[in-house]
């Protein structure tokens, strides 16, 4: 049989369902914990990379076809969209070689976002057309200061006037070089974080590049070593500080594996060993140093034993629970608050010993040039009151995960003619969803849904999510009701049915096992979220629907 991941195979079928299915299959394979974390043999890493590249190419084929349809005014075909996949390392042939080019953005969220497009160019002066043709970095919301050496010194919330000292350090833990013959000889490796010392080695700032000021963003450059640097940015219209770090290749000439962390410190903050991390981007859970809620912990690893997974954010609250400092991540990392006022995140690792947990290789990926991997990532810092913090970090976490997708095309005509020739703006929404509701899924059923569809209609799988928790925000944590027939613009919804979360059976046909426990003898009744076409959601609830649509 043909390899469904072969690059040549998609060329045999001009069917968007086919391309979407390839992307979905690849993404499904990549949900394996080794694929997410990189804890696999090098040959498997290469295989994951090849599969993901095929999935990206298939997805781009679908997007190109959709853009051709949405942008065409019937006069001529829109220009080919080019996806610059190396924008994170400032490489894009279109923007760097064309004197005139068009940028197309797709916002996957169901609300408008303020997004700053960063792209590499060679010129010094550009005119941007809309679709209708010192030691202080301030903005309207937040500012940061630096000391005379260029180290981060303080952060100020300009809305409330709150200023706190804020320090940042890069450090590394030396990986324990054990032979895995017993607990005391366990090596630090792909699956095991076990430092040789509980005190990391500090990496001092080496070079301060000063501040570059612009009307949209101001930024400061810091160089810590030849292999660690970062840019700190403050935007005029955004309530957070952005820190974009570049780390690698991690040196191993000294024969010592290193696990790199960055530590943000607010001296005297008073969080008393309590910090908060998200669970898969949804609930935010309280964590306590050297503590487990269901058993008495004998802590033998004071650092590693307190690390928790951070998928979206980690935060601390001060002693009187009035202020919250939150760090959002652009990828899953390990995090902890080991000392008062600290937020520590592990950002890169390179180790020389296998931990004997199944990989059979050290976590020492050489990269294309054989020198080791270079990692570029971003942290987002938010300082606000406990009451206001969720209204900032909840939508920001979504915007980080569902970032607007940018594509480019050569512009061979003047902008005024282009606007007349092609459609330059489109939205699938007739009205905005409530601020606390997210459109989690909107996908056409491949054949038929669990409920028969009226003749001429198309069944769609739709999920809505209330993405706030109880008591997280005075307004946004409230239950919300909206009418699904008022949301979407391009089509008419004929009827709607509530389904199980998996979307494979009608909700009323779900039969769960009912367990009687020592703690409770009552059974939870099923709660319906749909009445006609009106949807009601409480905090953290997800509703799954089949909507039959006339397009």
VEXVO-106507 format. One record per residue (C-alpha): residue in one letter; x, y, z. Coordinates in nm, 3 decimals. Example, Ala and Ser with C-alpha at 12.3 -4.5 7.8 and 13.67 -1.06 7.14 Angstrom:
<rs>
 resn      c1      c2      c3
    a   1.230  -0.450   0.780
    s   1.367  -0.106   0.714
</rs>
This chain:
<rs>
 resn      c1      c2      c3
    x   0.000   0.000   0.000
    x   0.104   0.361  -0.051
    x   0.263   0.546   0.241
    x   0.002   0.804   0.338
    x   0.281   1.034   0.456
    x   0.468   1.027   0.127
    x   0.511   1.380  -0.015
    x   0.410   1.260  -0.359
    x   0.088   1.095  -0.247
    x  -0.116   1.417  -0.187
    x  -0.046   1.522  -0.544
    x  -0.265   1.235  -0.664
    x  -0.583   1.374  -0.514
    x  -0.713   1.729  -0.541
    x  -0.945   1.705  -0.246
    x  -0.932   1.934   0.057
    x  -1.074   1.661   0.278
    x  -0.779   1.447   0.180
    x  -0.525   1.717   0.264
    x  -0.697   1.799   0.592
    x  -0.698   1.431   0.683
    x  -0.323   1.408   0.622
    x  -0.264   1.706   0.851
    x  -0.495   1.557   1.115
    x  -0.325   1.216   1.102
    x   0.018   1.372   1.136
    x  -0.096   1.591   1.424
    x  -0.244   1.285   1.592
    x   0.087   1.099   1.572
    x   0.268   1.407   1.703
    x   0.054   1.408   2.021
    x   0.272   1.127   2.155
    x   0.450   1.250   2.466
    x   0.791   1.189   2.309
    x   0.697   1.394   2.003
    x   0.579   1.682   2.220
    x   0.883   1.684   2.449
    x   1.156   1.560   2.214
    x   1.243   1.262   2.435
    x   1.299   1.003   2.164
    x   1.580   0.851   1.962
    x   1.733   1.075   1.698
    x   1.598   0.860   1.415
    x   1.246   0.898   1.554
    x   1.296   1.275   1.578
    x   1.379   1.284   1.208
    x   1.067   1.077   1.134
    x   0.844   1.312   1.333
    x   0.997   1.610   1.152
    x   0.931   1.454   0.811
    x   0.571   1.372   0.897
    x   0.505   1.719   1.037
    x   0.652   1.876   0.723
    x   0.407   1.671   0.514
    x   0.122   1.785   0.738
    x   0.226   2.149   0.704
    x   0.245   2.120   0.325
    x  -0.100   1.960   0.312
    x  -0.245   2.230   0.535
    x  -0.096   2.502   0.319
    x  -0.261   2.350   0.012
    x  -0.600   2.383   0.183
    x  -0.532   2.740   0.297
    x  -0.422   2.839  -0.053
    x  -0.742   2.698  -0.199
    x  -0.954   2.880   0.061
    x  -0.776   3.209  -0.003
    x  -0.829   3.171  -0.377
    x  -1.200   3.137  -0.311
    x  -1.236   3.415  -0.054
    x  -1.015   3.673  -0.226
    x  -1.138   3.625  -0.580
    x  -1.381   3.883  -0.716
    x  -1.439   3.684  -1.034
    x  -1.204   3.897  -1.244
    x  -0.883   3.696  -1.207
    x  -0.713   3.455  -0.971
    x  -0.553   3.605  -0.659
    x  -0.174   3.586  -0.632
    x  -0.006   3.278  -0.489
    x   0.032   3.291  -0.112
    x   0.379   3.212   0.020
    x   0.423   3.090   0.377
    x   0.754   3.198   0.530
    x   0.814   2.923   0.784
    x   1.144   3.074   0.900
    x   1.008   3.409   1.015
    x   1.118   3.325   1.369
    x   1.479   3.345   1.246
    x   1.410   3.651   1.028
    x   1.411   3.475   0.691
    x   1.146   3.543   0.425
    x   1.243   3.561   0.060
    x   0.938   3.765  -0.039
    x   0.977   4.046   0.214
    x   1.355   4.052   0.174
    x   1.367   4.055  -0.205
    x   1.047   4.232  -0.317
    x   1.006   4.608  -0.312
    x   0.626   4.567  -0.318
    x   0.449   4.281  -0.147
    x   0.121   4.196   0.020
    x   0.071   4.047   0.366
    x  -0.238   3.835   0.436
    x  -0.334   3.749   0.793
    x  -0.577   3.484   0.913
    x  -0.703   3.521   1.269
    x  -0.820   3.178   1.394
    x  -0.988   3.325   1.702
    x  -1.350   3.443   1.714
    x  -1.259   3.786   1.844
    x  -1.045   4.066   1.709
    x  -0.685   4.080   1.828
    x  -0.411   4.343   1.824
    x  -0.122   4.168   1.653
    x   0.217   4.311   1.565
    x   0.364   4.164   1.247
    x   0.742   4.129   1.256
    x   0.911   4.060   0.923
    x   1.260   4.092   0.776
    x   1.315   4.361   0.510
    x   1.620   4.507   0.340
    x   1.492   4.860   0.284
    x   1.484   5.139   0.539
    x   1.157   5.309   0.441
    x   0.825   5.141   0.368
    x   0.468   5.263   0.322
    x   0.207   5.031   0.475
    x  -0.140   5.031   0.318
    x  -0.449   4.908   0.500
    x  -0.693   4.666   0.343
    x  -0.888   4.970   0.215
    x  -0.590   5.088   0.034
    x   1.719   5.587   2.774
    x   1.687   5.311   3.034
    x   1.312   5.309   3.047
    x   1.080   5.134   2.803
    x   0.726   5.272   2.846
    x   0.389   5.199   2.688
    x   0.029   5.282   2.770
    x   0.005   4.978   3.001
    x   0.343   4.864   3.131
    x   0.703   4.978   3.159
    x   1.030   4.817   3.263
    x   1.356   4.970   3.378
    x   1.716   4.852   3.364
    x   2.012   4.919   3.593
    x   2.336   5.080   3.477
    x   2.470   4.742   3.362
    x   2.162   4.665   3.154
    x   2.003   4.409   3.386
    x   1.626   4.409   3.427
    x   1.550   4.621   3.733
    x   1.175   4.688   3.777
    x   0.831   4.654   3.623
    x   0.543   4.903   3.648
    x   0.174   4.855   3.580
    x   0.092   5.201   3.445
    x  -0.284   5.155   3.485
    x  -0.266   5.099   3.861
    x   0.065   5.277   3.921
    x   0.214   4.967   4.086
    x   0.592   4.934   4.062
    x   0.786   4.630   4.182
    x   1.152   4.535   4.156
    x   1.198   4.264   3.893
    x   1.521   4.076   3.837
    x   1.598   3.810   3.578
    x   1.882   3.562   3.553
    x   1.981   3.281   3.323
    x   2.129   2.979   3.501
    x   2.203   2.615   3.439
    x   2.184   2.299   3.643
    x   2.460   2.046   3.576
    x   2.304   1.713   3.487
    x   2.395   1.429   3.724
    x   2.628   1.184   3.544
    x   2.507   0.860   3.705
    x   2.529   0.501   3.583
    x   2.165   0.427   3.678
    x   2.262   0.136   3.905
    x   2.038   0.267   4.183
    x   1.846   0.567   4.305
    x   2.156   0.754   4.417
    x   2.320   0.687   4.080
    x   2.026   0.792   3.861
    x   2.150   1.005   3.571
    x   1.974   1.314   3.445
    x   1.843   1.235   3.098
    x   1.554   1.259   2.856
    x   1.289   1.151   3.108
    x   1.464   1.239   3.434
    x   1.564   1.583   3.559
    x   1.823   1.528   3.832
    x   2.080   1.802   3.886
    x   2.420   1.741   4.041
    x   2.362   2.039   4.270
    x   2.046   2.208   4.387
    x   2.214   2.545   4.333
    x   2.230   2.641   3.965
    x   2.525   2.820   3.808
    x   2.448   3.183   3.729
    x   2.523   3.323   3.382
    x   2.588   3.698   3.418
    x   2.501   3.960   3.160
    x   2.789   4.012   2.919
    x   2.671   4.288   2.685
    x   2.393   4.548   2.698
    x   2.275   4.669   2.359
    x   2.072   4.964   2.479
    x   1.714   5.051   2.382
    x   1.572   5.094   2.034
    x   1.261   5.312   2.036
    x   0.982   5.308   1.781
    x   0.623   5.428   1.765
    x   0.482   5.074   1.791
    x   0.737   4.887   2.001
    x   1.048   4.958   2.205
    x   1.306   4.691   2.268
    x   1.629   4.626   2.453
    x   1.896   4.370   2.362
    x   2.091   4.164   2.616
    x   2.378   3.920   2.554
    x   2.462   3.683   2.839
    x   2.706   3.448   2.666
    x   2.794   3.359   2.311
    x   2.501   3.116   2.326
    x   2.237   3.307   2.528
    x   2.080   3.636   2.423
    x   1.738   3.795   2.445
    x   1.530   4.091   2.338
    x   1.289   4.256   2.585
    x   0.997   4.432   2.418
    x   0.719   4.660   2.535
    x   0.438   4.741   2.291
    x   0.240   5.062   2.294
    x  -0.098   4.887   2.305
    x  -0.030   4.562   2.495
    x  -0.050   4.500   2.872
    x   0.252   4.270   2.894
    x   0.629   4.258   2.858
    x   0.757   4.026   2.585
    x   1.091   3.850   2.632
    x   1.222   3.665   2.328
    x   1.524   3.451   2.416
    x   1.767   3.261   2.194
    x   1.966   2.979   2.353
    x   2.219   2.741   2.203
    x   2.413   2.557   2.102
    x   2.470   2.459   2.467
    x   2.844   2.400   2.508
    x   2.958   2.057   2.628
    x   3.334   2.093   2.582
    x   3.367   2.057   2.960
    x   3.191   1.717   2.941
    x   2.905   1.847   3.157
    x   2.543   1.828   3.050
    x   2.346   2.143   3.118
    x   1.979   2.221   3.185
    x   1.914   2.589   3.120
    x   1.662   2.788   3.323
    x   1.557   3.149   3.342
    x   1.448   3.284   3.678
    x   1.233   3.595   3.733
    x   1.252   3.736   4.086
    x   1.041   3.994   4.270
    x   1.226   4.036   4.602
    x   1.001   4.025   4.908
    x   0.691   3.927   4.711
    x   0.578   3.688   4.984
    x   0.419   3.399   4.792
    x   0.541   3.162   5.070
    x   0.612   2.858   4.855
    x   0.276   2.872   4.674
    x   0.255   2.908   4.297
    x   0.006   2.830   4.021
    x   0.033   2.641   3.693
    x  -0.221   2.556   3.426
    x  -0.342   2.207   3.339
    x  -0.334   2.169   2.960
    x  -0.421   2.536   2.919
    x  -0.748   2.509   3.110
    x  -0.773   2.497   3.489
    x  -0.511   2.682   3.693
    x  -0.401   2.471   3.989
    x  -0.239   2.570   4.317
    x   0.103   2.414   4.380
    x   0.296   2.407   4.709
    x   0.663   2.340   4.762
    x   0.742   1.994   4.901
    x   0.374   1.903   4.926
    x   0.129   1.658   4.773
    x  -0.242   1.687   4.853
    x  -0.312   1.313   4.889
    x  -0.006   1.172   5.068
    x   0.282   1.270   5.297
    x   0.577   1.351   5.074
    x   0.933   1.247   5.155
    x   1.113   1.498   4.935
    x   1.453   1.369   4.819
    x   1.491   1.599   4.516
    x   1.429   1.958   4.636
    x   1.454   2.105   4.286
    x   1.330   1.841   4.044
    x   1.067   1.715   4.288
    x   0.897   2.054   4.285
    x   0.889   2.109   3.909
    x   0.547   2.105   3.740
    x   0.448   2.106   3.373
    x   0.365   2.452   3.239
    x   0.163   2.438   2.918
    x   0.045   2.799   2.912
    x   0.129   2.990   3.230
    x   0.282   2.997   3.576
    x   0.208   3.261   3.837
    x   0.260   3.375   4.196
    x   0.047   3.592   4.426
    x   0.192   3.821   4.689
    x   0.140   3.774   5.062
    x  -0.187   3.966   5.089
    x  -0.316   3.813   4.761
    x  -0.368   4.150   4.598
    x  -0.105   4.129   4.323
    x  -0.029   3.853   4.077
    x   0.281   3.807   3.862
    x   0.221   3.572   3.569
    x   0.457   3.435   3.305
    x   0.299   3.291   2.991
    x   0.494   3.055   2.766
    x   0.477   2.987   2.394
    x   0.544   2.614   2.446
    x   0.532   2.354   2.722
    x   0.808   2.391   2.981
    x   0.884   2.285   3.336
    x   0.833   2.548   3.604
    x   0.857   2.614   3.978
    x   0.882   2.883   4.244
    x   1.166   2.757   4.463
    x   1.228   3.078   4.658
    x   1.013   3.368   4.766
    x   0.919   3.583   4.466
    x   1.077   3.346   4.212
    x   0.931   3.207   3.892
    x   1.169   2.960   3.728
    x   1.123   2.798   3.386
    x   1.344   2.543   3.212
    x   1.402   2.655   2.853
    x   1.666   2.420   2.705
    x   1.854   2.098   2.788
    x   2.157   1.911   2.657
    x   2.273   1.602   2.845
    x   2.551   1.349   2.799
    x   2.413   1.043   2.981
    x   2.115   0.820   2.913
    x   1.876   0.785   3.206
    x   1.791   0.420   3.128
    x   1.420   0.492   3.094
    x   1.380   0.361   2.741
    x   1.538   0.605   2.498
    x   1.879   0.440   2.494
    x   2.050   0.766   2.394
    x   2.160   1.082   2.576
    x   1.950   1.393   2.514
    x   2.221   1.541   2.293
    x   2.067   1.639   1.960
    x   2.340   1.772   1.729
    x   2.128   1.977   1.487
    x   2.204   2.035   1.120
    x   2.558   2.160   1.179
    x   2.650   1.904   1.444
    x   2.706   2.173   1.709
    x   2.376   2.137   1.895
    x   2.029   2.286   1.879
    x   1.952   2.657   1.895
    x   1.616   2.731   2.057
    x   1.420   3.054   2.020
    x   1.117   3.115   2.240
    x   0.911   3.382   2.411
    x   0.784   3.459   2.759
    x   0.510   3.713   2.833
    x   0.514   3.889   3.171
    x   0.195   4.024   3.329
    x   0.177   4.218   3.656
    x  -0.170   4.311   3.777
    x  -0.416   4.269   4.059
    x  -0.543   3.921   4.131
    x  -0.892   4.038   4.028
    x  -0.778   4.163   3.686
    x  -0.512   3.907   3.597
    x  -0.738   3.638   3.449
    x  -0.896   3.886   3.208
    x  -0.546   3.945   3.069
    x  -0.381   3.602   3.077
    x  -0.682   3.400   2.958
    x  -0.724   3.574   2.618
    x  -0.347   3.623   2.588
    x  -0.283   3.251   2.630
    x  -0.529   3.182   2.350
    x  -0.370   3.441   2.124
    x  -0.027   3.287   2.183
    x  -0.155   2.940   2.095
    x  -0.382   3.049   1.807
    x  -0.150   3.312   1.669
    x  -0.259   3.487   1.348
    x  -0.117   3.310   1.044
    x   0.085   3.530   0.809
    x   0.140   3.471   0.438
    x   0.299   3.681   0.165
    x   0.260   3.743  -0.206
    x   0.433   3.960  -0.463
    x   0.244   4.279  -0.545
    x   0.281   4.352  -0.915
    x   0.018   4.627  -0.931
    x  -0.040   4.939  -0.727
    x  -0.240   4.897  -0.403
    x  -0.541   5.094  -0.530
    x  -0.578   4.863  -0.831
    x  -0.530   4.556  -0.613
    x  -0.813   4.661  -0.381
    x  -1.046   4.698  -0.680
    x  -0.939   4.367  -0.830
    x  -0.951   4.141  -0.524
    x  -1.141   4.108  -0.199
    x  -0.913   4.209   0.087
    x  -1.126   4.148   0.395
    x  -1.354   3.864   0.506
    x  -1.504   3.740   0.829
    x  -1.701   3.426   0.900
    x  -1.879   3.591   1.192
    x  -2.204   3.780   1.180
    x  -2.160   3.883   1.543
    x  -1.893   3.833   1.805
    x  -1.912   3.556   2.060
    x  -1.919   3.654   2.427
    x  -1.572   3.746   2.560
    x  -1.552   3.433   2.773
    x  -1.645   3.185   2.498
    x  -1.405   3.024   2.254
    x  -1.489   2.842   1.930
    x  -1.291   2.526   1.995
    x  -1.390   2.319   1.690
    x  -1.561   2.384   1.359
    x  -1.519   2.093   1.123
    x  -1.734   1.942   0.852
    x  -1.825   1.579   0.913
    x  -1.657   1.363   0.651
    x  -1.976   1.181   0.559
    x  -2.272   1.209   0.797
    x  -2.304   1.315   1.158
    x  -2.458   1.110   1.441
    x  -2.792   1.276   1.356
    x  -2.934   1.251   1.000
    x  -2.915   1.583   0.815
    x  -3.198   1.738   0.614
    x  -3.162   1.706   0.239
    x  -2.933   1.972   0.097
    x  -2.769   2.055   0.430
    x  -2.414   1.983   0.544
    x  -2.342   1.854   0.897
    x  -2.072   2.035   1.097
    x  -1.907   1.941   1.425
    x  -1.889   2.253   1.646
    x  -1.754   2.291   1.999
    x  -1.779   2.598   2.220
    x  -1.577   2.643   2.538
    x  -1.624   2.870   2.838
    x  -1.256   2.928   2.909
    x  -1.277   3.096   3.250
    x  -1.292   2.920   3.586
    x  -1.531   2.980   3.872
    x  -1.446   3.293   4.076
    x  -1.159   3.383   3.841
    x  -1.319   3.708   3.727
    x  -1.618   3.895   3.868
    x  -1.780   3.932   3.525
    x  -1.622   3.679   3.290
    x  -1.663   3.381   3.525
    x  -2.041   3.408   3.505
    x  -2.251   3.162   3.300
    x  -2.320   3.284   2.949
    x  -2.597   3.225   2.695
    x  -2.585   3.296   2.322
    x  -2.774   3.195   2.008
    x  -2.568   2.993   1.763
    x  -2.781   3.096   1.466
    x  -2.671   3.459   1.517
    x  -2.296   3.388   1.515
    x  -2.193   3.275   1.168
    x  -2.218   3.489   0.856
    x  -2.170   3.277   0.541
    x  -2.436   3.014   0.604
    x  -2.773   2.939   0.757
    x  -2.809   2.686   1.040
    x  -3.122   2.474   1.003
    x  -3.107   2.269   1.322
    x  -2.866   2.190   1.606
    x  -2.817   1.882   1.823
    x  -2.604   1.839   2.134
    x  -2.354   1.553   2.115
    x  -2.118   1.377   2.351
    x  -1.778   1.541   2.392
    x  -1.632   1.300   2.137
    x  -1.897   1.402   1.885
    x  -1.999   1.048   1.797
    x  -2.339   1.011   1.966
    x  -2.637   1.227   2.064
    x  -2.605   1.366   2.415
    x  -2.930   1.211   2.537
    x  -2.810   0.869   2.423
    x  -2.495   0.880   2.636
    x  -2.503   0.616   2.909
    x  -2.230   0.654   3.167
    x  -2.147   0.405   3.439
    x  -2.279   0.532   3.771
    x  -2.042   0.479   4.060
    x  -2.145   0.484   4.424
    x  -1.851   0.597   4.635
    x  -1.787   0.623   5.008
    x  -1.796   1.000   4.982
    x  -2.126   1.025   4.798
    x  -2.429   0.815   4.717
    x  -2.577   1.060   4.470
    x  -2.541   1.051   4.094
    x  -2.469   1.360   3.892
    x  -2.747   1.435   3.650
    x  -2.663   1.523   3.293
    x  -2.689   1.896   3.230
    x  -2.809   2.005   2.891
    x  -2.638   2.306   2.735
    x  -2.867   2.348   2.435
    x  -3.221   2.482   2.416
    x  -3.335   2.524   2.058
    x  -3.042   2.713   1.910
    x  -2.945   2.880   2.237
    x  -2.629   2.758   2.411
    x  -2.566   2.806   2.784
    x  -2.221   2.746   2.931
    x  -2.087   2.762   3.283
    x  -1.716   2.815   3.361
    x  -1.484   2.550   3.210
    x  -1.771   2.377   3.029
    x  -1.743   2.254   2.669
    x  -2.047   2.185   2.455
    x  -2.027   1.968   2.143
    x  -2.285   2.020   1.869
    x  -2.392   1.895   1.531
    x  -2.515   2.191   1.329
    x  -2.679   2.121   0.995
    x  -2.597   2.405   0.759
    x  -2.718   2.542   0.427
    x  -2.428   2.721   0.258
</rs>
